[in-house]
Amino acid sequence: MNLSSRITVNPEICHGKPIVRGMRWPVVVLLDLLASGMTNEEILEEHPELEREDLSAVLEYNKLNSLN
């Protein structure tokens, strides 16, 4: 998986925190949703702008960067 196509950093968005595809979805917020017990399916149902690959990228990014 090419993380740079899914996880971006832009100083103009969310104070330069890692976000999903340039949207205002910080990686840490999605990690918090997953940690709270929400499933991928629940997150995708509530937030249709996200894709399954986004959630996979968030988990991979966390593993590589130890955000959580």
C-alpha positions as CSV (number, residue, x, y, z in Angstrom):
1,M,0.0,0.0,0.0
2,N,1.3,3.4,-0.9
3,L,0.6,5.4,2.3
4,S,1.5,8.7,0.7
5,S,-1.6,8.4,-1.6
6,R,-3.8,8.0,1.5
7,I,-2.1,9.8,4.4
8,T,-1.0,13.4,3.8
9,V,0.4,16.2,5.8
10,N,-0.4,19.8,4.9
11,P,0.4,22.7,7.3
12,E,-2.8,24.4,6.1
13,I,-5.1,21.6,7.2
14,C,-5.6,20.4,10.8
15,H,-2.4,22.2,12.0
16,G,-0.2,19.9,9.9
17,K,-1.3,16.7,11.6
18,P,-1.5,13.5,9.4
19,I,-4.8,13.4,7.6
20,V,-6.6,11.1,5.2
21,R,-6.4,12.1,1.5
22,G,-6.3,15.8,2.2
23,M,-9.7,15.7,4.0
24,R,-10.2,17.1,7.5
25,W,-9.9,13.6,8.9
26,P,-6.9,13.4,11.2
27,V,-5.4,10.0,11.5
28,V,-5.6,10.2,15.3
29,V,-9.4,10.8,15.2
30,L,-9.9,7.6,13.2
31,L,-7.6,5.7,15.5
32,D,-9.7,6.9,18.4
33,L,-12.9,5.7,16.7
34,L,-11.4,2.3,16.2
35,A,-10.1,2.2,19.8
36,S,-13.5,3.1,21.1
37,G,-14.8,-0.2,19.6
38,M,-16.3,1.1,16.3
39,T,-15.9,-1.4,13.5
40,N,-14.6,-0.4,10.0
41,E,-18.1,-1.0,8.7
42,E,-19.7,1.3,11.3
43,I,-17.2,4.1,10.5
44,L,-17.7,3.7,6.8
45,E,-21.5,3.7,7.2
46,E,-21.4,6.9,9.2
47,H,-18.8,8.6,7.1
48,P,-19.3,7.5,3.4
49,E,-16.6,9.9,2.3
50,L,-14.1,7.5,3.7
51,E,-13.0,4.3,2.0
52,R,-11.9,0.9,3.4
53,E,-8.4,1.6,2.1
54,D,-8.3,4.8,4.2
55,L,-8.8,2.8,7.4
56,S,-6.2,0.3,6.4
57,A,-3.8,3.1,5.7
58,V,-4.5,4.7,9.1
59,L,-3.7,1.4,10.8
60,E,-0.5,1.0,8.8
61,Y,0.6,4.6,9.4
62,N,0.0,4.1,13.1
63,K,2.1,0.9,13.1
64,L,5.0,2.7,11.3
65,N,4.8,5.9,13.3
66,S,3.6,4.7,16.8
67,L,0.9,7.4,17.1
68,N,-1.2,5.5,19.5
